[in-house]
Amino acid sequence: MRVCIPTEEPGLEARVGTRLGSSRYLMVVDIDTMAVEAVPGGSGQGGGGIQAVVLAISKKVDAVLTGYCSPTAEKYLSANSIEVITGISGTVAEVIEQYKRGELQTHIEVKRKSESRWSKIDRVNLLHELRESSNQFFTLLPMLAGVVLLIGLFNAFVSKEFISSIFSGNSMLDTLWGACLGSIFAGNPINSYIIGGELLEYGVSLLAVTAFIISWVSVGLVQLPAEISALGIRFALVRNAASFVLSIVISFTSVIVLNCIRGLSL
Amino acid sequence: MKRGRDQSLIKKRRKMRLLVFPAVVLVIYGILFVIMPDKASAALRSSGKVFTNILMPLCLVFIFMFVLNLFFKSASITKFLGRGAGIKTIILSAAAGIISIGPIYAWYPMLKALREKGAGNSFIAIFLGNRAVKPFLLPMMISFFGWIYVLILTIFTIIGSIVVGYCVDILVKEDVTTQADSL
């Protein structure tokens, strides 16, 4: 059985090189007869890895023992049924003794086992996250389906005239209405986008819809008792009041900026 | 054991509660199909149209959700919520709010615990304000309102949340002192 070990000097007492491709010598050792052949290795100026691979194949070695081996070189060596063991240190003689005793294979097997454990964990993690995301997604769906069906009813029964009687076209009043509506309702923001989109179709101003979308999440009258019990009455009231005012301010600034950008692009 | 059973009961109850609203809507549809079949089918057609519009963005929402779950752990980012002061904490609190998923009532106990551990009121307010920014819902929002609007609104929402945090910080200080005194 023949093994190939990169070194900086010829001989059994030479230390194992850190890199297969850049070591000055490749020691080819027959571990049964302990016959040693020192072959000059790669120059370290590029392409040394491939030279070493070609040498190892032509010398018909069974294993390469090295400090480091590039993934490409490892791929070629493995394809030629040459075992690659990395992370090796010590002298050539010591390493060969360890290899004979089977210690290096054990070391590698432990490494492989831990690697396969990691890949298993990754797979498990991936599946876990997929399940988690599916759960989150499917908890969204019943409410979403309800909202979509309700919008259908709304479209069939509520006329544009009725909507315009609430949203009269007065910017300030409409925005206030939007913020109030958004503050009363709560839930996933996705529903506010769908309702907001439909309100736009009905001719409600973007100002009112923006205030509605923002206050839907940031102000919550329905969950106010829960917020009070968790974070205190003063905190809950101040935060909700400030968020309500801010929802109106943000909708005005956002729409003004949007109109400026649209005006510039025209 | 008992606690685990209680938790699963609460979860089951929450799931059931989620079904109440769509069930009520379905009952309304059922009644309408009997008394006004024309109007009911028009409503259903209209819902179908809305659903087709949101189908594609909804698929993207799922993909975004999965990717965000894979790379961000909400629980781990809240570790930084309100620790210390300054811009770094503001950014971390905002980021925690942005990537937080799930209904708000699920977050209250955690926020309460964080405040007891010394997290500032302003950072909790910033966290709550930034819950309005949902990266996984962006495809949906863009499909309804266009990306320029979404970008502007997102930026202003983040700035607004910091303003709310500042207001809360000034106005709620007294409340905390009173609470501390009463202990």
Interface residues (C-beta under 8 A of the other chain):
Chain A: N125 L126 E129 L130 E132 S133 S134 Q136 F137 T139 P142 M143 A145 G146 V148 L149 L150 I151 G152 L153 N155 A156 F157 A186 G187 N188 P189 I190 Y193 I194 G196 G197 E198 L200 L206 T210 I213 I214 W216 V217 S218 G220 Q223 A226 E227 S229 A230 L231 G232 I233 R234 F235 V238 R239 A242 S243 L246 S247 V249 I250 T253 S254 V257 L258 I261 R262
Chain B: K15 L18 L19 F21 P22 V24 V25 L26 I28 Y29 L32 K39 A40 A42 A43 L44 R45 S46 S47 G48 V50 F51 I54 V61 F62 M65 F66 N69 L70 I101 G102 P103 I104 Y105 Y108 P109 L111 K112 R115 N121 I124 A125 L128 G129 R131 A132 K134 L137 M140 M141 F144 F145 I148 Y149 I152 L153 F156 T157 G160 S161 V163 V164 C167 V168 L171 V172 E174 D175 V176 Q179
